[in-house]
Amino acid sequence: MSETMLDVKGLACPLPVLRANRSLRGMAPGARLRVLATDRAAVADFHAYCQETGHALLAWSEEAGVFSFVIRRRAEDPPVKEDGP
């Protein structure tokens, strides 16, 4: 399966996760997003984000100060809770 690339190098927390979230919302279930970031906080942020949202953090690495995260979009969106009687 192909990957979509998102370059958020130079952006600080919480922008890398917010941009990734926006990208993932527009992707098909099961699609992969590779995020490139330079903010050290992104390591903990993407682990927590994936755990909270149900997306899968398939891999992450760091080379020369650039972090690479591969995220697979969850299979489906959670149901929308409607207010009602």
Order of alpha helices (4+ residues) and beta strands (2+ residues): beta-alpha-beta-alpha-beta-beta
